[in-house]
Amino acid sequence: MVSGPALIVSMIVGLIISIFQATTQIQEQTLTFVPKLFAIFITIILAGNFMITVLLEFTRYVFRMISQL
């Protein structure tokens, strides 16, 4: 759940770029790196609050389970 938003955006951007590369026959390998990096960075900025909240709730759950042992 924490890495889901970044992975989904990365897959969508990669698919769009690969379709663009197939239609224009540009086979540059570095063309996919920069847009994916930028899209993941924007996604982390926008969904970072959700990702941190999920991670904190999981951490609290783990510590509660440890204390019950």
TIVOTI-30781 format. One record per residue: residue number from 1; y, x, z of N, C-alpha, C in turn. Coordinates in Angstrom, 3 decimals. Example, Ala and Ser with C-alpha at 12.3 -4.5 7.8 and 13.67 -1.06 7.14 Angstrom:
BEGIN
1 / -5.690 / 13.190 / 7.800 / -4.500 / 12.300 / 7.800 / -3.300 / 13.200 / 7.800
2 / -2.250 / 12.850 / 7.080 / -1.060 / 13.670 / 7.140 / 0.030 / 12.900 / 7.870
This chain:
BEGIN
1 / -1.194 / 0.814 / 0.000 / 0.000 / 0.000 / 0.000 / 1.258 / 0.858 / 0.000
2 / 1.163 / 2.032 / 0.581 / 2.348 / 2.892 / 0.648 / 2.653 / 3.503 / -0.712
3 / 1.645 / 3.955 / -1.409 / 1.893 / 4.621 / -2.690 / 1.852 / 3.659 / -3.876
4 / 1.520 / 2.402 / -3.621 / 1.392 / 1.424 / -4.703 / 2.619 / 1.261 / -5.585
5 / 3.817 / 1.047 / -5.016 / 4.990 / 0.865 / -5.876 / 5.260 / 2.059 / -6.800
6 / 5.148 / 3.269 / -6.261 / 5.398 / 4.457 / -7.083 / 4.342 / 4.607 / -8.175
7 / 3.088 / 4.327 / -7.847 / 2.020 / 4.444 / -8.846 / 2.157 / 3.402 / -9.957
8 / 2.506 / 2.180 / -9.586 / 2.662 / 1.126 / -10.595 / 3.805 / 1.454 / -11.543
9 / 4.936 / 1.895 / -10.974 / 6.079 / 2.251 / -11.826 / 5.735 / 3.436 / -12.720
10 / 5.028 / 4.413 / -12.178 / 4.625 / 5.571 / -12.972 / 3.708 / 5.172 / -14.121
11 / 2.780 / 4.250 / -13.858 / 1.883 / 3.788 / -14.923 / 2.653 / 3.036 / -16.006
12 / 3.583 / 2.185 / -15.618 / 4.354 / 1.413 / -16.592 / 5.224 / 2.328 / -17.442
13 / 5.902 / 3.278 / -16.795 / 6.746 / 4.218 / -17.546 / 5.889 / 5.080 / -18.465
14 / 4.743 / 5.531 / -17.989 / 3.844 / 6.327 / -18.830 / 3.336 / 5.550 / -20.027
15 / 3.027 / 4.270 / -19.828 / 2.574 / 3.436 / -20.940 / 3.674 / 3.244 / -21.975
16 / 4.883 / 2.984 / -21.510 / 6.005 / 2.799 / -22.445 / 6.268 / 4.077 / -23.229
17 / 6.239 / 5.224 / -22.555 / 6.487 / 6.493 / -23.243 / 5.362 / 6.825 / -24.206
18 / 4.125 / 6.531 / -23.842 / 3.016 / 6.822 / -24.761 / 3.066 / 5.916 / -25.983
19 / 3.494 / 4.665 / -25.810 / 3.674 / 3.791 / -26.982 / 4.792 / 4.336 / -27.864
20 / 5.882 / 4.795 / -27.249 / 6.982 / 5.394 / -28.009 / 6.514 / 6.641 / -28.755
21 / 5.722 / 7.486 / -28.094 / 5.212 / 8.694 / -28.746 / 4.273 / 8.348 / -29.894
22 / 3.470 / 7.317 / -29.731 / 2.533 / 6.946 / -30.795 / 3.262 / 6.383 / -32.002
23 / 4.329 / 5.619 / -31.765 / 5.044 / 5.029 / -32.907 / 5.909 / 6.047 / -33.622
24 / 6.475 / 7.003 / -32.895 / 7.342 / 7.990 / -33.540 / 6.608 / 9.281 / -33.893
25 / 5.377 / 9.413 / -33.477 / 4.542 / 10.596 / -33.702 / 5.147 / 11.862 / -33.104
26 / 5.870 / 11.692 / -32.004 / 6.376 / 12.833 / -31.242 / 5.321 / 13.158 / -30.196
27 / 4.754 / 14.339 / -30.249 / 3.675 / 14.700 / -29.332 / 4.117 / 15.775 / -28.352
28 / 5.292 / 15.618 / -27.802 / 5.811 / 16.559 / -26.816 / 5.276 / 16.193 / -25.437
29 / 4.600 / 17.128 / -24.772 / 3.975 / 16.841 / -23.482 / 4.994 / 16.701 / -22.359
30 / 6.118 / 17.402 / -22.462 / 7.112 / 17.335 / -21.398 / 7.954 / 16.069 / -21.462
31 / 7.825 / 15.300 / -22.527 / 8.608 / 14.076 / -22.681 / 8.236 / 13.048 / -21.620
32 / 7.021 / 13.049 / -21.148 / 6.598 / 12.062 / -20.147 / 6.980 / 12.472 / -18.735
33 / 7.181 / 13.747 / -18.497 / 7.395 / 14.229 / -17.139 / 8.731 / 13.789 / -16.550
34 / 9.817 / 13.990 / -17.261 / 11.152 / 13.713 / -16.723 / 11.371 / 12.213 / -16.483
35 / 11.064 / 11.316 / -17.418 / 11.258 / 9.892 / -17.122 / 10.387 / 9.382 / -15.981
36 / 9.146 / 9.874 / -15.881 / 8.285 / 9.472 / -14.763 / 8.858 / 9.950 / -13.441
37 / 9.321 / 11.190 / -13.408 / 9.903 / 11.742 / -12.194 / 11.136 / 10.940 / -11.771
38 / 11.982 / 10.617 / -12.725 / 13.189 / 9.836 / -12.443 / 12.829 / 8.428 / -11.973
39 / 11.853 / 7.797 / -12.616 / 11.443 / 6.441 / -12.236 / 10.823 / 6.420 / -10.843
40 / 10.017 / 7.414 / -10.510 / 9.419 / 7.479 / -9.177 / 10.502 / 7.716 / -8.124
41 / 11.468 / 8.556 / -8.433 / 12.567 / 8.815 / -7.506 / 13.349 / 7.538 / -7.223
42 / 13.671 / 6.769 / -8.259 / 14.400 / 5.503 / -8.088 / 13.538 / 4.505 / -7.314
43 / 12.245 / 4.473 / -7.598 / 11.351 / 3.553 / -6.889 / 11.282 / 3.883 / -5.406
44 / 11.219 / 5.161 / -5.078 / 11.176 / 5.551 / -3.669 / 12.483 / 5.188 / -2.973
45 / 13.596 / 5.314 / -3.675 / 14.874 / 4.911 / -3.089 / 14.900 / 3.405 / -2.847
46 / 14.439 / 2.626 / -3.823 / 14.508 / 1.173 / -3.704 / 13.433 / 0.595 / -2.779
47 / 12.220 / 1.119 / -2.834 / 11.116 / 0.568 / -2.042 / 10.788 / 1.423 / -0.828
48 / 11.637 / 2.395 / -0.533 / 11.359 / 3.294 / 0.577 / 11.289 / 2.588 / 1.917
49 / 12.151 / 1.602 / 2.120 / 12.147 / 0.863 / 3.379 / 10.816 / 0.146 / 3.577
50 / 10.315 / -0.492 / 2.536 / 9.013 / -1.159 / 2.610 / 7.901 / -0.156 / 2.889
51 / 7.926 / 0.976 / 2.206 / 6.879 / 1.975 / 2.352 / 6.868 / 2.565 / 3.768
52 / 8.043 / 2.851 / 4.305 / 8.129 / 3.388 / 5.660 / 7.675 / 2.362 / 6.683
53 / 8.043 / 1.096 / 6.474 / 7.638 / 0.040 / 7.394 / 6.123 / -0.098 / 7.437
54 / 5.479 / -0.096 / 6.291 / 4.012 / -0.199 / 6.243 / 3.375 / 0.998 / 6.934
55 / 3.900 / 2.178 / 6.678 / 3.343 / 3.386 / 7.292 / 3.533 / 3.387 / 8.802
56 / 4.692 / 2.937 / 9.275 / 4.925 / 2.877 / 10.717 / 4.024 / 1.849 / 11.400
57 / 3.835 / 0.705 / 10.768 / 2.943 / -0.308 / 11.345 / 1.502 / 0.202 / 11.422
58 / 1.067 / 0.912 / 10.406 / -0.272 / 1.487 / 10.432 / -0.402 / 2.534 / 11.530
59 / 0.632 / 3.369 / 11.690 / 0.605 / 4.392 / 12.730 / 0.548 / 3.753 / 14.111
60 / 1.334 / 2.713 / 14.314 / 1.290 / 2.007 / 15.600 / -0.093 / 1.406 / 15.854
61 / -0.689 / 0.852 / 14.813 / -2.028 / 0.281 / 14.937 / -3.044 / 1.359 / 15.318
62 / -2.953 / 2.517 / 14.688 / -3.889 / 3.604 / 14.992 / -3.726 / 4.065 / 16.434
63 / -2.478 / 4.217 / 16.893 / -2.270 / 4.645 / 18.269 / -2.755 / 3.598 / 19.276
64 / -2.588 / 2.309 / 18.936 / -3.118 / 1.266 / 19.812 / -4.637 / 1.346 / 19.881
65 / -5.276 / 1.604 / 18.746 / -6.731 / 1.702 / 18.726 / -7.209 / 2.930 / 19.507
66 / -6.464 / 4.033 / 19.418 / -6.834 / 5.248 / 20.169 / -6.720 / 4.989 / 21.663
67 / -5.677 / 4.280 / 22.061 / -5.491 / 4.045 / 23.496 / -6.550 / 3.109 / 24.064
68 / -7.193 / 2.303 / 23.230 / -8.238 / 1.401 / 23.685 / -9.596 / 2.079 / 23.810
69 / -9.714 / 3.280 / 23.304 / -11.003 / 3.987 / 23.388 / -11.327 / 4.437 / 24.748
